[in-house]
Amino acid sequence: MTTSRLSDGLTTRQPLVLGLFRIVLGLLFTSEGAATVFGVLDRKASPVGDWPFWYAGVIELVCGALVLLGLGTRGAAFLSSGIMAFAYFTEHQKDGLFPLQNGGLAPVLFCWGFLLLVFYGPGALALSSLFRRESGARSGAPETA
């Protein structure tokens, strides 16, 4: 197999891999929010209204679910990226410059992963593409791939 054919094969699979990336990232973020809000997965729930942790948990839960499903992905990813940047700079960076020093590796990875989705979109396997196709078929507009 030549490098050109390999490159072409990888390129054609980009939407699928991006969709799988979105699903995994959304699932992990949703589980973080569920752990914070409901106290599941061996974590104690944050008290309702506790600033900023409970509110961050609600945002993680809702936005993570939206990203997981591929509904409003770019907006949910933008909010998620921002809240992870906020978490890093307000909670972690005071304990050291680098994420390995200050325990902020997860917020940094979430922040940049969601920022990637803001610019590249949901990829394949997103529910939003089903709604777009369905509404386009009803309106008589041609379907796009």
C-alpha positions in Angstrom: 0.0 0.0 0.0 1.4 3.4 -1.0 1.5 6.3 1.3 -1.0 8.1 -1.0 -3.5 5.3 -0.7 -3.0 5.1 3.0 -3.5 8.9 3.3 -6.7 8.7 1.2 -8.0 5.8 3.3 -7.4 7.7 6.5 -8.9 10.9 5.1 -12.2 9.2 4.1 -12.5 7.9 7.7 -12.1 11.3 9.3 -15.8 12.0 9.9 -16.3 8.6 11.5 -13.3 9.0 13.8 -14.3 12.5 14.7 -17.8 11.2 15.5 -16.3 8.5 17.8 -14.1 11.1 19.4 -17.1 13.3 20.1 -19.1 10.4 21.6 -16.2 9.3 23.9 -15.5 12.9 25.0 -19.2 13.6 25.6 -19.6 10.3 27.6 -16.6 11.2 29.8 -17.8 14.7 30.3 -21.4 13.6 31.1 -20.0 11.1 33.7 -18.1 14.0 35.3 -21.2 16.0 35.6 -23.3 13.1 36.9 -20.7 12.4 39.5 -20.7 16.0 40.7 -24.5 16.5 40.6 -25.7 13.1 41.7 -22.8 11.7 43.7 -22.3 8.6 41.5 -19.1 6.8 40.4 -17.5 6.9 43.9 -17.8 10.7 44.2 -19.7 12.7 46.8 -22.3 15.0 45.3 -21.7 18.7 45.4 -24.3 20.6 47.5 -27.0 22.1 45.3 -26.1 25.7 44.5 -22.5 25.4 45.6 -20.5 27.8 43.6 -18.8 27.0 41.2 -18.8 23.2 41.6 -22.5 22.3 41.4 -23.1 24.7 38.5 -20.1 23.3 36.7 -21.5 19.8 37.2 -24.9 20.8 35.7 -23.1 22.3 32.7 -21.0 19.2 32.4 -24.0 16.9 32.5 -26.1 18.8 30.0 -23.4 19.9 27.6 -21.8 16.4 27.8 -25.1 14.8 26.9 -25.6 17.2 24.0 -22.1 16.5 22.7 -22.5 12.8 23.1 -25.7 12.8 21.1 -24.4 15.3 18.5 -27.1 17.9 19.1 -26.0 21.5 19.2 -22.5 20.2 19.3 -20.6 23.4 18.5 -22.4 25.5 21.1 -22.2 22.9 23.8 -18.6 22.3 23.0 -17.8 26.0 23.2 -19.4 26.3 26.6 -17.7 23.2 27.8 -14.3 24.3 26.6 -14.8 27.7 28.3 -15.8 26.1 31.6 -12.8 23.8 31.6 -10.5 26.8 30.9 -12.2 28.6 33.8 -11.7 25.5 36.0 -8.0 25.2 35.1 -7.2 28.8 35.7 -9.2 29.3 38.9 -8.7 25.9 40.6 -5.5 24.3 39.3 -3.0 26.8 38.0 -2.5 28.3 41.5 -0.8 25.0 42.5 1.8 25.1 39.7 2.3 26.1 36.1 2.0 22.7 34.4 -1.0 20.4 34.5 1.1 17.5 35.8 2.1 19.6 38.7 -1.3 21.0 39.6 -3.7 18.1 38.9 -5.3 19.9 36.0 -4.6 17.5 33.2 -8.3 16.5 32.7 -9.5 20.1 32.4 -6.8 20.9 29.9 -7.6 17.9 27.8 -11.3 18.5 27.9 -10.8 22.2 27.1 -8.7 21.4 24.0 -10.9 18.4 22.9 -14.0 20.5 23.0 -12.3 23.4 21.2 -11.5 21.0 18.4 -15.2 20.1 18.1 -16.1 23.8 18.0 -14.1 24.2 14.8 -14.6 20.7 13.2 -18.2 20.0 14.2 -19.7 16.8 15.3 -18.4 14.4 12.6 -20.4 11.3 11.7 -23.0 9.6 13.9 -24.6 12.8 15.1 -28.3 13.1 15.7 -28.3 16.6 14.2 -27.5 15.1 10.8 -30.6 13.0 11.0 -32.8 16.0 11.7 -31.1 18.0 9.0 -31.7 15.2 6.4 -35.3 14.7 7.5 -36.2 18.4 7.4 -34.4 18.8 4.0 -36.4 15.8 2.6 -39.7 17.3 3.7 -39.0 20.8 2.3 -38.0 19.3 -1.1 -34.4 20.5 -0.7 -31.7 18.2 -2.0 -29.9 16.1 0.6 -26.3 16.7 1.3 -23.8 14.0 2.2 
